[in-house]
C-alpha cells in the first residue's frame, strides 16, 4: 500500500505515530470520534503493509534496527515510568546496595531514589548518576569505559566488569522489548552484556518496563522474563504474555494505581 492510496484518516494516524511514537487505540477512537473497532479496521492494513506495528493497546512504528534517540524516549510514556519508579523506590529500603542500568525508566528510578538514605549505587548510566550525584547519604560508583555519546552510558565488557566487581542487594534494569516467548531483547549486544552482568551479580533482579515493551522488537537477545525476580509494570501485562509469566517468577508488581508523591513528579 503506497501513501497516496491511504484515506485521510489512515494518513493522519500514520503521521501521528511518526510524530509521537506509540498511540493508543482508545486515544485514536476519541480523537476521530469513532469506535475502537473502526480504528482497528483502519490500522490493520497499515500494519499488514509494514507501515505500522500493533502493540498492546495501540500502534507503533515498525521495530527499528536502533532505538529512538534518548531525548525523545525521556518524554515518551513519562507518567507510566514515574509510577513504576515510585513503586520500585518504595520496594527498595534505605541502606541497600543497588546496581542501576541504562535507559529512561531506570533513570526515573534514580530520580525516585534521591530521598533514600545510606544507599550505595553502581551504575553505567550518566543520566542516572546525574540524578543521584551530590545527594547526601548516597554513595555513587560509575562504570568506566567508552561513553556512548547519544545515550550517555557505558555498555559492553567495561560495564560488565564493573558490575561483576560487586554483589548488590538489588539490580534495576530495563529492556528494549519483550518477545511473546518471554525472551528479553535489546538493540545492541553490548547492552545485553551489561544487563546480564547486573543480573548475575545481585540478590534481587528487578526488571522495570512500561507495557509498550511487550511485543516491541529489538535485535539482540539475552535472558528471559523468568530470570528476573521481580517485574514492575505500569499496567497489567497483555493476556498473550501470561504464559511467559506462569509459575510465579518473576513476581509481578503493577503500578497502575500508584500515585507518585509530588516531590517525585517534580524531579524529572
C-alpha positions in Angstrom: 0.0 0.0 0.0 1.5 3.3 -1.1 1.0 6.5 0.8 -1.1 8.2 -2.0 -3.7 5.4 -1.7 -4.3 6.0 2.0 -7.6 7.6 3.0 -7.3 10.9 5.1 -7.9 9.2 8.4 -5.3 6.5 7.8 -2.8 9.1 6.6 -3.4 11.2 9.7 -2.9 8.2 12.0 0.4 7.4 10.3 1.6 10.9 10.8 0.6 10.9 14.4 2.5 7.7 15.1 5.5 9.0 13.2 5.4 12.2 15.3 4.6 10.8 18.7 5.6 7.1 18.6 3.1 4.8 20.3 -0.5 5.9 20.1 -3.3 4.0 21.9 -6.4 2.7 20.0 -8.7 4.3 22.6 -7.0 7.6 22.2 -7.4 7.4 18.4 -11.0 6.5 18.8 -11.6 9.6 20.9 -9.7 11.8 18.6 -11.7 10.7 15.5 -15.0 10.2 17.4 -15.4 6.7 16.2 -15.4 3.3 17.9 -12.2 1.4 18.7 -13.3 -1.3 16.3 -13.4 1.3 13.5 -9.8 2.4 14.4 -8.6 -1.3 14.4 -10.1 -1.8 10.9 -8.3 1.4 9.8 -4.9 0.5 11.2 -4.9 -3.2 10.3 -4.0 -2.6 6.6 -1.2 -0.2 7.7 0.2 -2.9 9.9 -0.1 -5.6 7.2 1.9 -3.4 4.8 4.6 -2.7 7.4 3.8 1.0 7.9 2.8 0.5 11.5 3.1 -2.3 14.1 0.4 -3.5 16.5 1.5 -3.5 20.1 -0.5 -3.9 23.3 -3.3 -1.3 23.4 -2.3 0.6 20.3 0.1 1.0 17.3 3.7 2.0 17.0 6.3 2.3 14.2 7.9 -0.9 13.0 10.8 -2.1 15.1 13.9 -0.2 14.0 17.5 -1.5 14.0 18.3 1.2 16.5 16.5 2.6 19.4 14.8 6.0 19.4 17.0 9.0 20.5 17.4 9.2 24.2 15.9 12.7 24.5 12.8 11.5 22.8 12.5 8.4 24.9 12.8 10.5 28.1 9.4 12.1 27.4 7.6 9.0 26.0 5.2 7.4 28.5 6.7 9.5 31.2 3.8 9.2 33.7 3.9 5.4 33.4 7.7 5.4 34.0 7.3 7.7 37.1 4.7 5.4 38.6 7.0 2.4 38.0 9.9 4.3 39.5 7.9 5.3 42.6 6.8 1.7 43.2 10.4 0.5 42.9 11.6 3.2 45.3 9.0 2.0 47.8 10.2 -1.5 47.4 14.0 -0.8 47.9 14.8 0.0 51.6 17.2 2.5 53.0 20.7 1.1 53.5 20.6 -1.1 50.3 23.1 -1.6 47.6 21.7 -1.1 44.1 23.1 -1.6 40.6 21.2 0.6 38.2 21.2 0.1 34.4 20.7 2.2 31.3 17.5 3.6 29.8 14.8 6.1 30.7 12.9 4.0 33.2 15.9 3.2 35.3 16.7 7.0 35.1 13.3 7.7 36.6 14.1 5.1 39.3 17.3 7.1 40.1 15.1 10.2 40.5 12.8 8.3 42.8 15.7 7.1 45.0 17.0 10.6 45.6 15.5 10.7 49.2 16.8 7.3 50.2 19.5 7.2 52.9 22.7 5.1 53.2 22.3 3.9 49.6 25.2 2.5 47.6 24.6 2.7 43.8 26.6 1.3 41.0 25.6 2.5 37.5 26.7 2.6 33.9 24.3 5.5 33.1 25.5 9.1 33.4 21.8 10.1 33.3 21.1 8.0 36.4 24.4 9.2 38.0 23.4 12.9 37.4 20.1 12.3 39.1 21.8 11.0 42.2 25.1 13.0 42.3 25.6 15.1 45.4 22.7 13.6 47.3 23.5 13.2 51.0 23.6 9.6 52.1 24.1 8.2 48.6 27.4 6.7 47.6 27.8 6.6 43.8 30.1 4.3 41.7 30.2 4.8 38.0 31.4 2.3 35.4 34.4 3.4 33.4 34.9 2.9 29.7 33.9 4.4 26.3 30.9 6.7 26.7 28.1 6.4 24.1 27.6 10.0 23.2 23.9 9.8 22.4 22.7 7.8 25.4 25.4 8.9 27.9 26.2 5.4 29.1 28.9 2.7 29.2 28.0 -0.8 28.0 29.8 -4.0 26.9 32.7 -5.5 28.8 33.7 -2.3 30.6 30.2 -2.1 32.3 30.1 -5.9 32.8 33.4 -5.9 34.6 32.2 -3.1 36.9 29.0 -4.8 37.8 30.9 -8.1 38.4 33.1 -6.5 41.0 30.1 -6.1 43.3 27.3 -8.2 44.7 24.4 -5.8 45.2 21.1 -6.3 47.0 19.1 -5.1 44.0 19.7 -4.8 40.3 17.3 -2.5 38.5 17.3 -2.7 34.7 15.2 -2.0 31.7 15.0 -3.7 28.3 14.3 -2.8 24.7 11.5 -5.3 24.2 9.8 -8.4 25.5 9.1 -11.2 23.0 6.0 -13.3 23.2 8.1 -16.4 24.3 9.4 -14.4 27.2 12.8 -13.5 25.7 14.3 -10.2 26.7 15.5 -8.0 23.8 17.8 -5.0 23.4 19.1 -3.0 20.5 22.8 -3.8 20.9 24.6 -6.9 22.0 26.8 -4.7 24.3 23.6 -3.6 26.1 22.8 -7.3 26.7 26.3 -8.0 28.1 26.0 -5.2 30.7 22.4 -6.2 31.7 23.3 -9.9 32.1 26.2 -8.9 34.3 23.9 -7.0 36.6 21.5 -9.9 36.8 24.3 -12.3 37.6 25.7 -10.2 40.4 22.7 -9.3 42.5 20.4 -10.9 45.1 17.2 -9.5 43.7 16.8 -8.7 39.9 14.2 -6.0 39.2 13.0 -5.6 35.6 11.3 -2.3 35.0 9.2 -1.8 31.8 6.1 0.1 30.7 3.7 -2.2 28.8 4.6 -0.9 25.4 7.7 -3.1 25.7 5.5 -6.2 25.2 5.8 -7.2 21.6 8.4 -4.5 20.8 11.1 -5.8 18.5 14.8 -5.5 19.0 17.6 -7.5 17.5 19.9 -8.5 20.4 18.5 -11.3 22.6 19.7 -12.1 26.2 17.9 -13.6 29.1 14.2 -14.4 29.8 11.4 -12.9 31.9 11.8 -15.8 34.3 15.4 -14.8 35.0 14.1 -11.7 36.9 12.9 -12.0 40.4 10.5 -9.0 40.2 8.8 -7.3 37.2 7.5 -3.8 37.7 4.9 -2.6 35.1 2.6 0.4 34.8 -0.4 -1.8 33.9 -1.3 -5.5 33.8 0.5 -7.4 31.0 -1.3 -8.4 27.9 -3.1 -11.7 28.1 -0.9 -13.4 25.4 2.1 -12.9 27.7 0.6 -14.6 30.8 2.1 -18.0 29.9 5.6 -16.5 30.0 4.8 -15.2 33.5 3.4 -18.5 34.7 4.9 -20.1 37.8 5.3 -17.0 39.9 8.7 -15.9 38.5 9.1 -13.0 38.2 6.8 -11.7 40.9 4.6 -9.1 39.2 4.2 -5.6 40.6 1.6 -3.4 38.8 2.0 0.3 39.5 -1.2 1.4 37.6 -2.9 2.6 40.8 0.2 4.1 42.4 0.3 7.9 42.6 3.8 9.3 42.7 4.4 11.8 45.6 4.5 15.4 44.5 8.3 15.7 45.1 8.9 12.8 42.7 6.8 14.3 40.0 8.9 17.5 40.0 12.3 15.9 39.7 12.3 14.6 36.1 
